[in-house]
Amino acid sequence: MSRGRQRGQRPSFKGIGRAIKYLTSYKRQALLPYIFLVIATLSQLAVPRMIRNVIDAVTSGYLSSQILQALQQMPSQALGAALPKILEATGRPGSLTLDQLQVQLAADVTSAPQALLIALVSIIFFAALRGLFAFLQAFWAEKNSQSVAYDLRNDLYAKIQRLSFSYHDRNQTGQLMIRATDDVEKVRLFIGQGLLQLVGALILIVGTVIILFSSNAALAWTAMPILPIAIVLFAIFASLAQPMFTKVQQKLSHLNTVLQENLAGIKVIKAFTREQEQQQKFRAAADDTMAQAIAVSRLFTFLFPLVFMIANLGQAAILYVGGKQIISGLLTLGEWQEFSLYLMYLFFPIMMFGMIITQMGQAAASAERVFEILDAKSDIVDKPDALRLPEVKGEVRFENVTFRYFSGGEPVLDKVTFEAQPGETIALLGATGSGKTTIINLLPRFYDPSQGRITIDGYDLRDVTLDSLRSQIGIVLQETTLFSGSIRENIAFGKPEATLEEIQNAAKAAAAHDFILSFPEGYETHVGERGQTLSGGQKQRLAIARALLLDPRILILDDSTSSVDLTTEAQIQAALETLMKGRTSFVIAQRIGTVINADKILVLDKGQVVAQGKHADLMEEEPIYAEIYNSQLLPETHGEVTL
């Protein structure tokens, strides 16, 4: 996974485009908010024209009333001389007689209330229409964005589940969590709000520009220089902001990782009194996150005042030109008010671009991080022509297997060759780092060998499907993992359809049945997160029962008795000896009993098999095994050693 954008690399908005494509799966539903947006915007654009009609009706009625009163009070001898000037001032034809003028003025006074009422009703109608469709637009946009977030999170979770162990080795849990939560939410917000606002702003600008030029081209040309300047500014700031938002998400991921690790290891932190040190570590991560967020804010606090200044300069120019037109009689008060409102419709979307650019920058950075996971290649995948592994007998062969982590460094396993016949128990013996755990990780194909091959019943593991392989392998790892839920659910984790009787039989075989019944709720007892309410031995026995319920042909036990006392160990060992019959079993153990009774013991040292055979044969023929036995096993009369 990329750890950050390289210097000089241009910001990419491809991730946003890919996220928006998720809307296409919803077809008509995805179009609904944009249809409603168009209707709401057209309703909004109709309102200034209605307001113009209101003002013109009021001013026309008022002026006509005043002129009519003046004509009635004016001496008859002065009317003849004043009539041409009155006709010119009111914009009426010069051929009108005094009686005709008075009729028209009286009609204007009479019709003004009706025109005013029609305009007011129209304003209310368009306002209600806009409100209704704005609500529908917001509802469906939110529904669509939540649907996209739902799909993205499910795709992310499914991909994370499919990614190989090597991917998880390279990436921290906290970073994966922040991408599946916060990054997806930022993408959702843009699709649900920012994208709709962007489309709405463009429609409003285009519609406003058309109306402005159709109503008063001179004033419109005065306002036009604002648009290209604002667009260039926002383009520059978008290119600067997007990589900064990427860094914010990276800092947030690191902060989340620190938090997740501390919560997971809270017992260790308290046991070693490292609270103060860990708090400082968290504060440092929080400081980095805050500093990066402030850097982004600093960029936008410079952008908005600059855009406002440009808008105000444009407003001043329009006031000057419009004022001259009003003085010269080329523009009425209603037309001026209409133009002013449309001008606000021009400036408002420009202001909105600031918030849209912010959301777009955040969403672009987050979408890129989300699709980094979705595009990640898993090292372990089924071949196109992979076969379904039939029910196996349990013959396992390692043929010159070499393995390296991350395709570099010293090999963890070096040309390891051995075979296990069906039903045999193979014990792995060696110091820490000798390769024991790597061998059992290769069997279920958590990793693939760097060289060589592994076969089960003659099938190369790389030629069969993962599901058919792993469904026939039961695993009890050294680090026991239980999930929140009941004991019954944890035992039946690999076989949810198992009956209670089957679950109880598995628990009895793992020496877990008695302690389970000691709880008031028995098998329905809920365990805490990661099984914190159970002892180490109890968790280990539940893990063994979970593996045994699958009735696997191949059994892997990685230190499966390391957390139990001697009495419980004896019970588990007795059960395992019966259950291992007919199964090929691989055992990493700390107890002498397992080693002595194994059909084959593999002695590993620095990734190589230095000796293999039964206990008695190795004692006689392999000095290195005898030395390990005498130095580590023999003094431990009670059977507990480190292998």
Summary of the structure (lengths in Angstrom):
residues: 643
radius of gyration: 39.7
end to end distance: 36.1
largest distance: 146.0
contacts: 2022
relative contact order: 0.08
helix: 67%
strand: 10%
